[in-house]
Amino acid sequence: MRSRKGNIDLVCSVAELAGLFEKRSNIEGFLQNVVDLVAGHMHSDVCSVYLFESESREVVLRATRGLHPSSIGKVRLKIGEGITGLALKELRPISEAKASQSPFFKAIPGIDEEQYEAFLAVPIRRGLTRIGVITLQDRRAGFFDSQDAKALRAIASQLAATLENAELLMEMHAEGDGTPAAGGRVASGPMAGMVASDGIAMGRAAVLGALSDVGLDDDTPAEPQNVALKLLETAVDRTEEQLEALQRDMEDDLADVATLIFSAHLLMLRDSEFSGRMMDLVSYGRSPRRAVFEVVEHFTRIFSESKSPRVQEKVQDVQDLGHRILMNLSGESVIRADYRGAVVVTSRLFPSELVRLVAQNAEGIVVSGGDGVTSHISILSRSLGIPVLFVSDDAVLRVEENAMLVLDGEQGQLFVEPAADMVQLYRERIADKLRIHVLPGDLPEDCTTCDEVEVDVLANVNLLQDARLARRNKADGIGLYRSEFPFIVRDEFPSEEEQYATYRRIIEAVDGREVNLRTLDIGGDKLLRFLPDAREANPFLGLRGIRFSLANREIFEDQLRAMLRAGVNADLRIMFPMVSSLDEYLEARDVLDRCLDELRRDGIPHNERPKVGAMIELPSAVESVPDLSREADFLCIGTNDLIMYMLAVDRTNESVGALYQSYHPSVLKSLRRIAEGAGAKLPELSVCGEAAADPLMVPFFLGIGIRKISVEPKHIPSMKQRVSDIVLRDAEEYARQMLSFSRLRDVQHFVGEARNELRSPTEGVN
């Protein structure tokens, strides 16, 4: 039976493989011959070669026989992701008789992979240096045996030295393609990035940066001076009207964070040093376009060189303003009054700029370099519903204006000038997503398990529009309102009155249901740019959460007074973040009690008996749960930070992000201890964070006694459906089994089997 496969012949074909490389003028042709040869000798339906990119820490499909040809260069897997990525991570062959049933299998739509069951992946390496992976797939389950694995290992060993040279060629080609001498154009093809907010966006490129001076060599106006001055004046007036209209449009939907979001634009536009200087230059004989260019470049240089971070952040404001005036000068204002139909490319992204780009209808945002993904940008962009991708290669800033871009915020890729068939594929995916997100009309108000146990499904809210969506999706209330976003997007602290107005709108949006307002969680990667000495050597272990509030009492008291006033006649709950001990909780509650006394003394309407709680996000808080539960009215587990601090893993760090595991045995055991420590307060124990939305963690949470789950508003329908499919007795057994494992790989295997059994709409929530 073994004779059907020519693996012995193939192992002896070193010279043939080397000869193929010498005969080919490019690496792609060589790799294609390799997969054709191996697939033919092994009688396999599919052979593929993936090469490792050290910078992005991904394996990229570079050649295939059997999978869809369009997948070449587009399929990218992180180390440890899927069977292929796991083989490279662990530097060992992996063979699966039925790949679809493997806990490590990752389905990738559109590459025609579903029909192949047998899967064999072997890493290509030189010592411990990762070069890539060679894989075989076949329709026949169990097609590959130990002899095949041995043969493929020998083949991979033979390929290693050759592919090291191939990798060098690819780097040289990538360098040439990415920064061509002529035109500064970025080559078409995928660019890898880190996803801040998922989703798919398509549109023309709108590059935010220095204005182009193309076509401005001739300073002579094409029209008389009085006509040129009138043209510029009209363009400035039109720009002001557009900005004021955008501001009005935002006041309702984003009233909490978009107040005066265009104020910097309008102030500069009306300033004599800005528009007045343009008028002066036209009076001196400059063309209107040249005048705009020179003034914008002048202020860009001044702002960039400033020592004040607040002034530096105005660079994009002035450049955006310049673009808008130029568009109005050229008569493009009707077509390009905003970024509708555009994917914006920028070198940096602050929260205020993110809101402004959303206000101007950008389809998606690509950020080059910078400090990478931060949690506040990620959370805010998800709430705003805009795909955002961070690309480390700053060559993306040289993409040609108006080039076609496809931003894939699911696979973490940017495609520049993609082929027509790929554009059509992504159009279909966007259309499919729009159909998927239609809400079921019969969604129940109340949520119960299959055996009638009540479970509250609450919403995580960052913006006012989140609260409105939560109500439409029939949330049982707000489980977490992140109060820091009105602070983060501003250049100064919002006053008590401004905060009161924001919190009141949030509370009114959910129509009497419970509202959990979290006090400021500032610190870590959520920094207030306008604070002096805000930068710390290690901000995640510095002045953040409740520590920040207690160190800044006036700010803390303003916020608490605003929350108490906004919560009059409401089911108001106030919780303190990053509590590390009972002492911290009691100190914060004392401040709240003093605020209550002041409001009572001043006769100001407020909520006189709010429930007060603490978030469990630190290992020290886990140990303090029994004490905290005796003093607090409720507790909330913040899984994102709890997992990070327990495992000492920053999930945004590409080097260690794969180690961030909600299924880690220590995490699971800590969650059980929290539930046990809550005692009589268990009914008032909730869980939020990404783990709360994981459909494979939901039965675990229910099994250890948690009855309140808080997720993003868009996930509420699928979460209610997931809960309704669960029988509590089964959930308790599920939790018991998960807790019985001491090794992460055993938990992952158990969860993988559960994933195969799960066929509910909640799959893929994370």
N, C-alpha and C positions, 0 to 999 in steps of 0.2 A: 504493500500500500504506500510505503514511503517513496517509492520510485516516482510517484506522480509529481513530486516536487524536486526540482533540480537544485536543492540547496547546496549539495556538495560541489557541483560545478560552479555555483555562484561564489562560494567561499574561495575558490581558486582563481577568481577573476580579477585579482588586484591589478594586473597589467592592463586588463581591458578597461577598468574604471579609470585608471590614470590616463590611458590613451584617450578616453572620451573627453577628459578635461582639456587635454592638449589640442584636440581637434576643434574645440568650441571657442568662439570668440567672446562669449559672455557666460556668466555664471548661471543664468537662468536656463540656458540650453543644456549645460552640463548636468544640472540637478534634474532636469526633465528626463534626460537619458538614464540617469541613475534609477529613478522611480520606475521607468518603463522596464528597465533590465531586471530589477529586483522583483517587480510584480510578475513578470513573465516567467522567471525561474521558479518562483514560489507558488505559481498558479493561484495567486491571490487577486481578489477583486479590486483591492485598493492598496496602493503603496504611497506614502507621503513622507516628505522630509520637512522638518521644522528646524529653523536656525535660531539660536539664542541671541537676543540683543541685550548686551550687558547694561546699557544705559537705562532702558525701560524695564529691565528685568522680566522680559517676556520672550516666549517662543513664537515665532511667526511662520506660518505656512509659506514655504518658498517653492515647492513643487509637489504635484500630485498626479497620480494616474487613478482615476475612479471617482474622485470627488468633483464637484462642479468647478470648472476652470476659473470662474470668476472669484472663487474663494482664495486664490493665490494672492498673498500679500495682505489679505483682509482678515483672515482668521488669526487672532492674537490671544495667547493664553498666558496668564501670570504663572510664575513658578508655583507649582502645587495645585494649579487649577486644571480640572479634568484629568483623565488618565494620562494624557501626554505630558501635561505640566507636572504631575506627580512623579512620573518616571524621571524627569529631569531633576526635580527637587531632591529626590531620594537616591538618584544615580543608580537605579536598579531596573531590570526589565519587569514589565507588568503585563500579564496575560489574563484576559477575561473571556470566558466562554460565551457569556451573554452580556455584552457591554451595557445595554440599556438597564440592566438590573444592578449594575455596580454602583455603590454609593459615591464613587469618584467620577462617574460619567457626567459630562457636561454637554447637553444638546445644543448645537449651534444651528439655528434655522438657515435655510437657503443654500446648504452645501450638499444636499442629497445624501446625508449620512445615515438617515433613519433605517435604511434597508439592510445595513451591515451589522451583524451581531457579534461575530468573533473579532477580538481586538488584541493586537500585540504591539507594545511600545517598548523600544530599547533606546536608552540614552546614548548619544554620541559624545565622547569625552576624551580629553587627553589628561590623564591623571585625575585630578579633581576639577580641572577646567571644563566647564560646560560649553559644548559647542552646539548641540542640538538634539533632536530626537528623530528616529526613523520609525514609522508605524506601518503595520499591515492590518487590513480589515477584510472581512469576508462575510457573505450572506449566511454561510453555514455556521451555526452555533458550534463552538468547540473545535473549530477547524485547525487551530494552531496547538502544537504540543511542545514538550520540552526540547525536542530536537530542533524544531523551528526557532525557538527562542535562542538556542545555542548558536545556530547558524546566523541568525540576525545579529547577535552580539559580535560575532566574528566580522560580519560585514560592516557593522558600525565602527569597529576598531580600525578596519582598513580605510574607512571614509574619513576618520578623524583628522589625519594629517592633511589630506587633500582639502577638506572643508575648512581647516584653519587658513589655508591660502585663499580659499574662496571667500571667507569672511573678510579678509583684508581687501579683496577686490570690491566686495559689496560696500565696505566703508568708504573706499575711494570714490565709488560711483555715487554713493549717497552724499558725500561731501560736494562732488561736482554738481549733482542735481539740485541740492538744497540752496546753493549760493552761486548761480550761474553769473558769469561776467556780464552778459547782455541782458539788460532789462531788470535784473534783480528778481527774477520770477522764481517762485517755489515750484518744483516739479509736481506733476499730478501723481496721485497715489496716497496711501494712508500715512498719517502721522499719529503716533501714539500719545496718549495723554492720561491724566488722572481725572476721574469724573467727580465734579462737585455736586452736580444735579443731573439726574438722568433724563432721558428723553431723546428725541430726534429732531433736528432742525435742518432746514434746507434754505438756501437763499444766496444772493450775491454777497461778496465780501465787502464789508465797510470797515476799513482799517483806520483806527484812531491813532494818530501820531502826527508828526510834523506835516504840515501841508505841503503838497507838491508844488514846485515852482515851474513845472513844465508849461511851456507856452507863455511864460511871463518875461521872456528875455527883452521884449520890446516894451519900453516904458511909455511909449507914445499912445495916448488914449485914441480910440477909434471914433470918438465923438467930441464935440466942443466941451470946454470945461464946465459950463453951466449945466449941460446935459449930463455929463459924468457925475457931477455933484448930486443932481437930482436922482440918478440911477442908484447911487450909493445910499442916499437918504431913504429912498423907497425900500431898498433891500433891508436896511436896518429897521425901519418901521415894521416891515413884514415879519422880520425875525422876532421882534418884540411881541407882535400879535400871536405868532405861533407859540411862543414860550408861555404867554399868559393863558392861552387856550389849553395847552398841555397841563398847566398847573391846575386850572379849574377842573379838568377831566379827572385828575388824580385825587381831588379833595374828598371825594366820596369813597371810592374803592380802596384807596390807600391813605386815608386821613391820618392814620396813626404814625406813618413813617414818611409820607410824602409832603408834609406841610413845608411850604417854601423850598421844595427840592430844587427848583430852578432859580432860587433867589440870587445865587452867585452869578448866573448867566445874566440876569436882568440888571443887576448892579453894575457889572462890567459894561454891558451894552449901553447903559445910560451915562457912563462915566466919560468925561471929556478927554481923559487920557487914553481912552480906547476908541470909541467911535469918533470923538473929536479929533484925535490924531490922524485917523483915516481921512477925514474931511480935509485936514490941513495938507496931507500928502497929495490928495487929488488937486487941491488948489495950487500946489507947487508943480503940477504937471504929470503926476503919476496916474496910471490907469486905475480905476476902482479895484480891479482884481489884484494888481500889484500892491495897492495901498493896504488891502485887507491882509495879504500875505505878509507884508513887512511888519505890520503891527502885531499880528498873531505870533510870528516868529520872535519878535522882540520880547513879548510878555512870556512866551514859552521859555526863553532863555533865562529871564529874570526869575520866574517862579522856580525853574529847575535848580538854579544855583542858590536859592534861598536856604538858610539854615533852619527855617521853621517848617516842620512837617506839614502844618496846616496850609502854608503857602504852596509847598511842593505839590500838594494834592489838587491844586487849582489848575495844574497843567492841562489835564483833560478837559476841564470846563472851558478854558480859553480856546483849545483846539476844536472842541465840538462847536463852540460859538462861531469860530472862523469858518468851519465847514458849512454851517447853516447860512451864514451871510453869503458865502460864495455860491451856494445853491440858489439862493434867491436872486443873486446877480445874474446867474446864467439862465434864469427862467425855469429851473428844475423844481421849484418849490412845491408845485402841485403833485409831482411824482415822488419827490424825495423830501417831503416835509418832516419825515421822521425815519426810523429804521425799519419800517414795515417791509417784509420781504428780504431782510438782510440778516446775515450772520456777522456780528460785530467781532472784530479782532483787535485786541488791546494788549498793552504791555503790563497793565496792572488793573486791579479791580477792588475798589473800596465799596463798602455797603451803600453809601449814598449814590455812587456812580451806578451800581447795580440797579437800584430802584429807578434812577433816572433813565437808564437804557430800557427797562421794562415799560416805563411810562411812555417811551417813544417807540414802543411796539417792536423791539428787536426780536427776531425769531430764536436766536441763540447767541452765546458769547464764548469766544475762545480767548484764553488768557495765556500769554507767553511768559515763561520764566517766573519772576517774582518770588514770593515766599511760599508758593504752593497753596494747596487747598487748606483753608481754615474752616473751623466748624461753623462760624457765624455766616460766612459766605455760602457754605453748603446748605445750611438750614434755611437761610433767607431766600436763596435761589430756588430751593424746592417749594417753599411757600408761594413764591411768585410764579411758579410753574414754568420756569425758563431753563432749558438745558445749558449747562456751563461745563466747559472742559479746559483744564490747565495743561498746556503743552510745554515741556521743558525746552524744546528747540526754538530759539528766538528767530530762526529763519521764517517762521510762520508770519512774522511781522512784515516780511517782504512779499507776501502774497499780493498779486495784482488786484487793485481796486476793481470791484465788480466781477471778479472771478467766481465761478460757481463753487459753493462749498456745501458739503454734507457733514454735519456734526452728529456722530453716533455716540450718544451719551449712555449707551448700554454696553457697548464693547470698548469704549474709551478710545475712539478713533476719529480723526478728521480727514476727510477726503477732499483734495483740491482738484477741481476740474474733472470729476469722475465721468466715466463713460455713460452713455445714454441708458444702457440697460441697468446700471447700478442706480441711477437717478430714479428710474421707474420702480425698481425694487423698493427703494426707501419711500417713495410716494405711497406705495401699497402698504408698507408697514405703518406709516403715519395714519393712513385711512383705517387700517385694522385697529389701531390703538383708540382712535376716536369712537369706533363702534364698541370696543370692549368697555370703555369707561362710561357708557350709558347706564344710569342707575336703574336697578329693578324697581318697578312701580309698587310691588307688594312688600317692600322692606318693612319688617315689623318695628314698632316703637320700642318694645321690650325685647331683651335677648335672653334666651335660656338654652341650657344644654338639651340634649336629646331626652334626658330624663327630668326635665323641668327644674333644673337648678338655675337660679337667676345669676346672671353675670352682667356687670355694667361695662359697656364699651364706650370709653370716653375719648376725647380728642386732644391731641397736642396742638397748641395754637401759638403761632408766632406773630401773625398779622390779623387785622380785622377781617379780611376776606377769608382767612382760615376758619374763623368763628362762624361766619355765615355759611360756609360750605359744611361745617360740622352739623349745623342745625338742619340743613337740607338733607344731609345723610342720616339724620335721626340719631345723632350721638346722645348719650345719656348725660352729657355735660362736658365741661372742659377739665381734663385731668391734669394738664400742664399748660399754663400760659407763660411763655418766656418773656419776661418784662423788659429784657435788656435791649430789644431791637429798636424801640424809639430813641434809646440813648446812643446806640452804635451808629446809626445813620446820620446823626447830627454832629455839629461842630461845638456844641455846648450842652450842658445838662438841661433837659426839659424841666420847666417849673412844675410846682405842685399842681397848678391849675391845668397845665397842658397834660400832665399825667392823669389827672382826674378825668378829663374829657376822654382820653384814650381808653382807660379802664372801664369807664361807664359804657362806652360803645361796645366793648367786648362782652360785658355782662348782659347788656340788653339783647345782644345777638342770639343768645341761647335761651331766652324766654323762660327764666325762672329755674333752670337746671343748675346743678352745682358747678361752681367755678373755682378752680385752684390757681391762685395767682402766686407765682414764684417770685420772690424778691430778686434783685439784681444778681446774676451769675456772671460777674465780670472777672477777667483774669484768664490764665491759660492762653488760648489763641483768640479770645474775645476781649480785645483791648479797646479802651476809649482813647482815641488819638489826641483828644484835646486835654487829657490829664497830664500834668507835669509829672515827670519821673515815672511814667506808666510802664516803661520797659524794665523787665527783670531778667536776670541771668537765667533763671529757670521758672518761667511764669506758671507752669502747671503745678509747681510746688511752692508757689508764692502767695501773694495777697489776692486771693480769688474767692468768689462765692460769699458766704456769710462773713468771712474775715474782712473782705473789702468793706462791706456795709458797716461792720462794727468799728472799723478804723476811720470811717467817714460818716459820723453820726448825723450831720445835717442832711446829707443826701439820703440816708436811710430813713430819717424821720419824715422828710418830704414825701418819699415814696409810700411809706406806711400810711400817712395821713390821706394821701390821694386814694389808696386802695380802700381804706375804711370808709371814706366819703362816697366813693363810687359803688360800694357794696351795700348801701342802705337798702333794706327790704329784699336782699338777695341771699342765696345760699352761698355765702362767701367763705372761702378757705384760703388762708395765707400760709405759704410754706417757705422754709429757709433752705437754701442750697448749700451743699458741701459742708454739712455739719459734721464735725469730727468728734464731738463729745457732748455729754449732757450739759456741761458748763456753758458751752457755746450756745446751745439751744435756749437755756434759761436766761442768758444774758440778752439774747435777741428778743425773747418774749418780754423781758422787762422793758425794753425800748418800746415795744408795741403797746404795753400796758400804759406807759407814760403818754403815748400819743392818744390813746383812748381817753385818758383823764383830761388832756388838753382840749380835745374836741368836745367832751362833755361839759367842761367848764366854760368853753366859748359858745356853747349852744349851737354848734354846727351839726346838722343832720349827718348821721353815719351809722354803720353797722356796729351795734354795741356788743354783740357776742359772736364774733367770727371764730370759726374753728382754726386752730393753729397747729401746724405740723412741721415735720423735718424730712428732708430727702436723705436716703441712705445710698451714698455714693462712694464712701471710703471704707477701707478695711476696718479702721477704728470704729466707724459707725456701726458696722456689723456686730462688733463685740458689745456695743452700747445699746443695741435694740431693746433688750428687756427694760433697761432704765428709761430710755426715751419713750417707750410705749406707755409707761406709767404716767409720764408728764404730758406728752403730746396727745392731741385729739386724733391725729392720723399720721401715717408714714407713707412715703412713696419711694420705691426703689428706682433709682436712675441707672439703668443697666449700662448705658454708654460709658460713663465715667467709672462705674464700679468695676467693670471688666478691665478697663484701661489701667486703673490703679492696682487691681489685684494681680494682673499679669505683667505689669510694668511694660505695656505695649502701647505705643502711639499708632493707632490704626491708619493715620494719614502718612506714616513713614513707610516708604516702599520697601525698605530693608527688612522691617519686622512686621509689617501690616498683616501678613498671613498668619502670624501667631495670635492675632486677636480672635479669640474663639469663645462664643457664648456657651458652647457645649463642653468647655473645659471642666473636668471633674471638680476642681476647686471652686469654680464659679457656681456650679450646680449645688454643691454642698453648702456654700455660703447662702445661696438663695433659700435653701431649705431651713437653714439656721435662722434667717431673718423671719420667715413665716412662723417658725416655732417660737421665736423670741417675742413676736408681736402679741402672743397670748390672747387676751380678751379683745385686743384691738385688731385682730386678724381681719374682721369684716371691713375695717377702714385702712387696710394695707393695699396699695395699688402698685402697678409696675408700668414704667414707661421706657422709652428708648427703642432702638432698632430691634433688640431681642424680643420686645413685647409684640412686635408685628410679625415675627417669624412664625409661620403656621406650624412648624415642628416644635416650637417652644411653648405654644399655647396649651397643649394638653399637660405639659410639665407644670406650668404655672397653676393651672386648675387642680392638678393632682396634689400640689403641696398646700392647697387651701386658698389661693388668691382668687378673688372674685371681682377685681377691678383691673381693667386693662386699658391703657391709654395709647392710642396710635395716631398717625397722621390722618386728617379728615378723609382723604381719598381712599384710605384702607378700611374705613368703618364698615361699608357693606360687605366686603369679603371677610372681614373679621367676624361679623355677626353670623355669616353663613358657616364659617369654620367652627365657631362655638356651638352652633345648633346641630352640628354633625357629631358632637362628642358625647359619649356616655361617661358620667363622672367616675364610675367604678373602673372603667378602662383607663381613664386619665390617671387615676391613682396608681394603677399597676404600671402604666407607662413611666410615671415619675419614679416609682420604686426601682424599676429596671435601670433607668438612666443613672440613678444614684448608686447603683451596685457596682458600677465600673470604676476602676482605679486608673485606667489608661485612656488617654484622649482618643487613640485610634479605635478602641472598643466602642466608645460612645459614638464616634463618627460612623462606624459600621452599623450600629444599631439605628442611628438616625437615618442613614442611607436606606436601610430596609423600610423604614417608616415612610420615607419620601416616595419610594416606589409604590407603596400602597395608597398614598395620598392622591386623590383625584378630584380635589375640590378647587373652586375658582380662586382660593387664596394662595395657591402655589405660586411662588415667585414674588410674593409681597415685598421681599427685601431686594 
